[in-house]
């Protein structure tokens, strides 16, 4: 006996049963994607904060050294205008060395 063919699309849908069973050993991708979507912005934000913080520290050290050098030069020009470079070198050595 041959089963009867459905006569309308509604009959075909009624006869179909769709069951989604997980395959053995199959890994779900949705949790991994949601975790990576939360972690990636956190990692990028941390890297940007580190870069900006490092740049600010470097800039502050550079600015302070520049200002100190200018203060020493100005003071030596007032005190010893005939031997400014010798005065600057002496003060720098006495203070522990100014990186040039």
MOVENWO-V419002 format. One record per run of one state. SS is the DSSP state (hx for helix, st for strand, lp for the rest). FROM is the first residue (numbers start at 1). TO is the last residue. If there is no record, write none. Layout:
ss:from:to
SS:FROM:TO
SS:FROM:TO
//
This chain:
ss:from:to
lp:1:8
hx:9:15
lp:16:29
hx:30:79
lp:80:80
hx:81:95
lp:96:100
//
